[in-house]
Amino acid sequence: MLDSARRLLTPSLRSDVPPFMVMDVMAAAARIEAAGGRVIHMEVGQPAASAPSTAIAAARAALGGRIAYTEALGIPSLRKRIARHYGDAYGIAVDPGRIVITTGSSAGFILAFLALFETGERIALASPGYPPYRHILTALGCEPVLIETGPETRWEITGAQLLAAHRAKPLQGVLVASPANPTGTMIKPDVLKELIETAEGAGIRFISDEIYHGLDYAFPAVTAAQLSPSAVVINSFSKYFCMTGWRIGWIVMPEPLVRPVERLQQNLAISVPTLAQIAAEAAFDGAAEMEEIKHGYEENRRILIEGLPKDGLDKFLPVDGAFYLYADVSRFSNDSFVFAQRMLEEAGVAATPGVDFDPTRGHHFVRFCYAGSAAEMHEAVERIGTWLGRM
Ligand SMILES: Cc1ncc(COP(=O)(O)O)c(C=O)c1O
């Protein structure tokens, strides 16, 4: 091919982000199922349940009318309802004017990173961590700076680690999630407070991914919005409200940054899907249903915490929140990708290898998602036990 013709078809360097390995596990599981096998799905981080019935009813009713664009920042009544949620859940007043509706928290990250950072700026992230943080930052021309966490800091970034990284080369931001993916760990409220104070004291912007709020078992999560008016809080209807496919989330933005985000959203997306916004507002009326589902996760968590050690998987991180258990499989394998592949093929249990989440130590870990049914959890424990017993 001619050089000029080849250039037309060459992707940009910024688009060269790694794939999400969990998708490969999903594809392998689908192949087994297509051939008649049965797989217990613990690889994908999403609830098995549907959206609250209130959300579905509201969406059905809205379908009879016109589905038009909304304001770029979102439907005002939804923004107000989310602000009210901060009063109900955390006892704090948040101005609805600070709420920005987004297409899932995923679009919230894009908008927030664009509004906060210049290209080349450096943002600290915990490792292990959710891979798209670093891939979105890279695609936007920013530099993710991975800070390794471990048992000695309860798998949290500490103020001391942050300052050490900042001294080595200045940071402009830090992003933290609690409860976190893949670890399922949570940051203690006093540690979070200290981390925000350390970050902001050093001029480092603080972003809090609160997508797993509501799914806390060890202790109640606190929102960064109650600790600092400058913190950027990102949240979503995907997990607690079981609305992954509706693609609806929100940001609590510091007031001076709302207008820049509004301008970005106007240009990048016009507005967020209207039907999903209408459903999301009604989702708050279905909280009782969601609490039932949360109790199911608590039971699943208990089944795994009690059952996996009997299988031989007795080393895992504190199972504080979200619906993840991050297990150390190094007793059985030095390659969690191969471990997960064999567990899928030989035991029919799909889980995600840690390498997706932690490039350096992830080969020792596997993430189990326990958002399925209790019967599946019991069966998974039994299958893994039989399989590991044969190893
Ligand atoms: C920690 C974390 N943040 C953000 C997201 C993105 O979710 P959504 O775009 O559906 O809100 C996920 C999805 O799995 C996640 O685990």
Ligand as a Chemical Component Dictionary entry (heavy atoms), coordinates in Angstrom:
data_LIG
# 
_chem_comp.id                   LIG 
_chem_comp.type                 NON-POLYMER 
_chem_comp.pdbx_formal_charge   0 
_chem_comp.three_letter_code    LIG 
# 
loop_
_chem_comp_atom.comp_id 
_chem_comp_atom.atom_id 
_chem_comp_atom.alt_atom_id 
_chem_comp_atom.type_symbol 
_chem_comp_atom.charge 
_chem_comp_atom.model_Cartn_x 
_chem_comp_atom.model_Cartn_y 
_chem_comp_atom.model_Cartn_z 
_chem_comp_atom.pdbx_ordinal 
LIG C1 C1 C 0 -15.145 1.549  39.722 1  
LIG C2 C2 C 0 -16.009 1.791  38.532 2  
LIG N1 N1 N 0 -16.212 3.055  38.131 3  
LIG C3 C3 C 0 -16.943 3.312  37.036 4  
LIG C4 C4 C 0 -17.547 2.312  36.296 5  
LIG C5 C5 C 0 -18.350 2.684  35.065 6  
LIG O1 O1 O 0 -19.697 2.456  35.215 7  
LIG P1 P1 P 0 -20.868 3.200  34.428 8  
LIG O2 O2 O 0 -20.276 3.900  33.266 9  
LIG O3 O3 O 0 -21.809 2.115  34.056 10 
LIG O4 O4 O 0 -21.477 4.173  35.393 11 
LIG C6 C6 C 0 -17.394 0.981  36.699 12 
LIG C7 C7 C 0 -17.994 -0.108 35.930 13 
LIG O5 O5 O 0 -17.806 -1.274 36.165 14 
LIG C8 C8 C 0 -16.604 0.717  37.850 15 
LIG O6 O6 O 0 -16.406 -0.531 38.302 16 
# 
loop_
_chem_comp_bond.comp_id 
_chem_comp_bond.atom_id_1 
_chem_comp_bond.atom_id_2 
_chem_comp_bond.value_order 
_chem_comp_bond.pdbx_ordinal 
LIG C1 C2 SING 1  
LIG C2 N1 SING 2  
LIG C2 C8 DOUB 3  
LIG N1 C3 DOUB 4  
LIG C3 C4 SING 5  
LIG C4 C5 SING 6  
LIG C4 C6 DOUB 7  
LIG C5 O1 SING 8  
LIG O1 P1 SING 9  
LIG P1 O2 DOUB 10 
LIG P1 O3 SING 11 
LIG P1 O4 SING 12 
LIG C6 C7 SING 13 
LIG C6 C8 SING 14 
LIG C7 O5 DOUB 15 
LIG C8 O6 SING 16 
# 
